[in-house]
Amino acid sequence: MSFLLHPFYPVVPDIDWLTRLVPLGIKTIQLRLKDEPLSEVKRQIEQAITLCDRHDCTLIINDYWREAIELGASFIHLGQEDLAVADLATIRNAGLKLGLSTHSHEELDIALGAKPDYVALGPVWETSLKKMKWQPQGLPRLKDWAQKSPVPVVAIGGITLERAPRTFATGASSIAVVTDVVFHANPEQRVKDWLEFANK
């Protein structure tokens, strides 16, 4: 199974962030829209698809799998709650690639049963982005996931550029980054630094 994700990819909250960051040379990015009217969700997904196609960037749509299918996206990411109610047959029939979140061995088993294209493990480190019911997973568990999973493993949660070498040393295929980009004092420069590191 070919892995389409770049070793580094940002997870951003809206189309404005994609417009800022994708032209910098990002090859994978995830759009995680929250609490928007459905019309706005569709508008932003449509613009994101056009932008990413123009820059040869893989776009991952978080949660909104119906809209992703309707608008012609090619990759979605689902959390465990969304996975439980998603129509996997429809998703697969539409040809979408699928990434799934995991936080425990039980969730990993559930995710692998859905035959995803990758699984994400997080939070690896403590994250201030949102209140998590899960404790930080740590590098040993990430290494365990990377060794046991038949599909690529994405690390997410509290990962900074300074922590990236230790993260990749576990065998993780990719690092998804939120806070270290979106809340950085200079997001554009931080992305350039991440790309320089990941492209070595």
C-alpha positions in Angstrom: 0.0 0.0 0.0 1.5 3.3 -1.0 1.7 5.9 1.6 0.6 9.3 0.3 1.4 11.5 3.4 4.4 13.6 3.7 6.5 13.0 6.8 5.3 16.4 8.1 1.8 17.8 7.8 0.0 20.6 9.5 -3.6 20.3 10.8 -5.3 23.7 10.4 -8.7 25.0 11.4 -9.8 26.8 8.2 -9.2 27.8 4.6 -7.4 30.9 5.6 -4.6 28.8 7.1 -4.4 26.6 4.0 -4.1 29.8 1.8 -1.2 30.9 4.0 0.7 27.6 4.3 0.1 25.5 1.2 2.0 27.7 -1.2 5.1 27.3 1.0 5.6 23.8 -0.4 3.6 21.7 2.0 2.7 18.3 0.4 0.1 17.1 2.9 -2.3 19.2 5.0 -5.4 18.4 7.1 -8.4 20.7 7.2 -10.2 20.3 10.6 -13.3 22.5 10.5 -15.3 22.9 13.7 -18.7 24.4 14.5 -19.3 25.9 11.1 -22.7 25.9 9.2 -22.8 23.2 6.6 -22.8 25.7 3.8 -19.6 27.2 5.1 -18.1 23.7 5.5 -18.8 23.0 1.9 -17.4 26.3 0.7 -14.2 25.8 2.6 -13.7 22.2 1.5 -14.3 23.2 -2.2 -11.8 26.0 -2.0 -9.3 23.8 -0.2 -9.6 21.1 -2.9 -8.9 23.7 -5.6 -6.0 25.2 -3.7 -4.3 21.8 -3.0 -4.8 20.5 -6.5 -3.0 23.7 -7.8 -0.1 23.1 -5.5 0.1 19.3 -5.8 -0.7 18.9 -2.1 -2.6 16.0 -0.5 -5.7 17.3 1.3 -7.2 15.4 4.2 -10.7 16.4 5.3 -11.5 15.9 9.0 -14.8 14.3 9.9 -17.0 15.6 7.0 -16.9 12.5 4.9 -20.3 13.0 3.1 -19.2 16.5 2.0 -15.8 15.2 1.0 -17.4 12.6 -1.3 -19.9 15.2 -2.7 -17.2 17.7 -3.5 -14.6 15.3 -4.8 -12.0 15.2 -2.0 -9.8 12.1 -2.0 -8.7 11.7 1.7 -10.6 11.8 5.0 -9.7 11.4 8.6 -12.1 10.2 11.2 -12.1 10.0 15.0 -13.4 6.9 16.8 -16.8 8.4 17.4 -17.2 9.4 13.8 -15.9 6.0 12.7 -18.7 4.3 14.7 -21.4 6.0 12.7 -19.7 6.4 9.3 -20.7 4.4 6.2 -17.4 2.7 5.4 -18.8 1.0 2.3 -19.9 4.3 0.8 -16.5 5.9 1.7 -14.6 3.0 0.1 -16.9 2.9 -3.0 -16.2 6.6 -3.5 -12.5 5.8 -3.6 -11.5 7.9 -0.5 -8.3 7.2 1.4 -9.0 6.9 5.1 -7.0 7.8 8.3 -8.2 7.0 11.8 -7.5 8.3 15.3 -6.5 5.9 18.0 -5.7 6.3 21.7 -5.6 2.7 23.1 -5.0 -0.9 22.0 -8.8 -1.4 21.8 -9.2 1.6 19.5 -6.3 0.4 17.4 -8.0 -3.0 16.9 -11.2 -1.2 16.0 -9.4 1.1 13.5 -7.5 -1.7 11.9 -10.7 -3.6 11.4 -11.8 -0.7 9.1 -8.8 -1.3 6.9 -7.5 2.3 7.0 -4.7 3.8 5.0 -3.0 5.0 8.2 -3.7 5.2 11.9 -2.8 8.2 14.1 -1.7 7.8 17.7 -2.0 10.7 20.1 -1.5 12.7 22.1 2.2 11.6 22.1 3.0 14.5 24.5 0.8 16.7 26.6 -1.2 19.1 24.4 -2.8 22.4 25.4 -4.9 22.5 22.3 -7.9 20.8 23.8 -8.9 18.9 26.9 -8.2 15.2 26.3 -9.5 12.3 28.2 -6.4 10.4 27.2 -3.1 10.7 29.0 0.0 11.4 26.8 0.8 8.2 25.0 4.6 8.7 25.1 7.3 7.5 22.7 7.4 3.8 23.9 3.8 3.3 22.9 4.3 5.1 19.6 7.2 2.7 18.9 5.0 -0.2 19.8 2.3 1.0 17.4 4.8 1.5 14.6 6.1 -2.0 15.0 2.7 -3.7 15.3 0.6 -1.8 12.8 0.3 -3.2 9.3 -0.4 0.4 8.0 1.7 3.6 8.5 1.4 5.3 11.9 1.0 9.1 12.2 2.1 10.7 15.5 0.1 13.7 16.8 -0.1 15.7 19.9 2.3 18.1 21.5 5.0 17.5 18.9 7.4 20.3 18.3 10.2 20.5 15.8 12.7 20.0 18.6 10.9 16.7 19.5 10.6 15.5 15.9 13.9 13.5 15.7 12.9 11.4 18.7 9.5 11.0 17.3 10.7 9.7 14.0 13.2 7.4 15.7 10.2 5.3 16.9 9.4 4.3 13.4 6.4 6.7 12.9 5.8 7.4 9.2 4.6 11.0 9.7 4.0 13.7 12.2 0.8 15.7 12.2 1.4 19.2 13.8 -1.1 21.6 15.2 0.1 23.9 18.0 3.7 24.1 16.8 2.4 25.7 13.6 -0.9 27.4 14.3 0.1 29.0 17.6 3.7 29.7 16.7 4.9 33.3 16.6 5.9 33.0 13.0 3.9 30.1 11.4 5.3 30.5 7.9 8.9 30.3 9.1 8.1 27.4 11.3 6.6 25.5 8.4 9.7 26.2 6.3 11.8 24.9 9.2 9.7 21.8 9.4 9.9 21.2 5.7 13.7 21.6 5.7 13.9 19.0 8.5 11.4 16.6 6.9 12.9 16.8 3.4 16.4 15.8 4.5 
